[in-house]
Amino acid sequence: MTDNPREAAVCALCKIEKDGAYSNRAVLDELYGMEPRDKALANELIMGVLRNKIYIDFVIQTYSKIKLKKLSVWVLTILRCGVYQLTKMDKIPPSAACNESVKLASRYAHKAARGYVNGVLRTVSRNIESLPEPGGTSAEKMSVIYSCPLWLTERLIAQFGEAVCESILIDSLEPHQTMLRTNILKTDAEELSRLLLKENISTSPDDEVQQCLRVSGAIDINKSKLYKDGYYTIQNINSMRAALILEPQSGETVIDVCAAPGGKTTHIAELMENKGRVIAFDIHRHKLELIEKSAGRLGITCIEVRENNSEKTVESLIGKADRVLADVPCSGIGVIHKKPDIKFNRREEDIGILCGIQRNILNSAAEYVRPGGVLVYSTCTILKDENSEQIERFLKEHNDFEREFEKLYLAHETGGSGFYICRMKKSAE
């Protein structure tokens, strides 16, 4: 643990690179207890390097006589942090970016690394107004400039065209506003906004989603009594829409087949006024505990958690649910703005595997819906393989279901994460 923000960032990034740690976990571990100003700098370095890694490596390789794959993870990470400060952070003096990086090289690498890091960063600094541009096809250029793997860039261009693809990728490099979901069992958005001001948290309402408040600036839920007392939940606006489009009613039986960590499950319960039965499935027992903890904090008592692989049907629940939410495992391409490591950990061949799991879960979820009931399918990806193509296949195989609503929410258009939602109704006969 360190109080040096640059050192904390390098340590967190090395954990992510070497150990496959999740970015959010690594950030929490390394930044715990830091002063707010230092924490903000460290967090910007971590997320900035992760979001821009392909471009940063392109710049480093341009001015390095050593191939990147031959560098130690510590030297490469120190260089990445230094180049990010030089190329993306106007408020950091170039001398500070270089000098602090050299100090870290002295501590975490062999002696020769100090001169090497200094040489590369000084050269980048001298050429900052004339950095090289990548060549190749449109997809290859965008892949480097916006730090998106080539396979994914090509898919996005094929699906959306170059202009929309570029808008998606530009947005993926920007931090988004934090959003809160008001717990309507305890308050409403207008009152919550006033109460949050007393905790020095400024918010603004959303025009479409009444429960949603957009936070101006940073928020630390660990210091918020209102959070601890269950007045709100951190949740993206487009994630909130899944439960709203499901439209659960007080007293109904609702099944959430992929429930953890519980954001949508607890939202469903709130919309039901905590009256009725919400059955929450997840394949991992420890994740069900997260749902129970959230429900307890929010004052919700109508949720029943069950350990279950939702690719398999629970026979005792067939035809028993008024509404079913299938928020299935997906590639997560819609949330790379907040989890940038996804784009580097995800492989193209994963998409087909995920689609198979999604089909199984959707088929199983459909069996729980009573005649006249509702089924909502949702993902936090924007790839049509996992979204509209899944629904087309499902509806061809299940002629007792009819599509009532379908929408793909793009992050750059909504300010939220990329999200897909489709609502279907089962025939009453």
Sequence and secondary structure as in RCSB ss.txt:
>XXXX:A:sequence
MTDNPREAAVCALCKIEKDGAYSNRAVLDELYGMEPRDKALANELIMGVLRNKIYIDFVIQTYSKIKLKKLSVWV
LTILRCGVYQLTKMDKIPPSAACNESVKLASRYAHKAARGYVNGVLRTVSRNIESLPEPGGTSAEKMSVIYSCPL
WLTERLIAQFGEAVCESILIDSLEPHQTMLRTNILKTDAEELSRLLLKENISTSPDDEVQQCLRVSGAIDINKSK
LYKDGYYTIQNINSMRAALILEPQSGETVIDVCAAPGGKTTHIAELMENKGRVIAFDIHRHKLELIEKSAGRLGI
TCIEVRENNSEKTVESLIGKADRVLADVPCSGIGVIHKKPDIKFNRREEDIGILCGIQRNILNSAAEYVRPGGVL
VYSTCTILKDENSEQIERFLKEHNDFEREFEKLYLAHETGGSGFYICRMKKSAE
>XXXX:A:secstr
  S HHHHHHHHHHHHHHH   HHHHHHHHHTT  HHHHHHHHHHHHHHHHTHHHHHHHHHHH SS GGGS HHH
HHHHHHHHHHHHH TTS HHHHHHHHHHHHHHHS HHHHHHHHHHHHHHHHTGGG     SSHHHHHHHHTT  H
HHHHHHHHHH HHHHHHHHHHHTS    EEEE TTT  HHHHHHHHHTTT EEEE SS TTEEEEES   GGG H
HHHTTSEEE  HHHHHHHHHH   TT EEEETT TT HHHHHHHHHTTT SEEEEEES HHHHHHHHHHHHHHT 
  EEEEE  TTS  GGGTT EEEEEEE     GGGTTT THHHHH  HHHHHHHHHHHHHHHHHHHHHEEEEEEE
EEEES   GGGTHHHHHHHHHH TTEEEEEEEEE HHHHSS  EEEEEEEE   
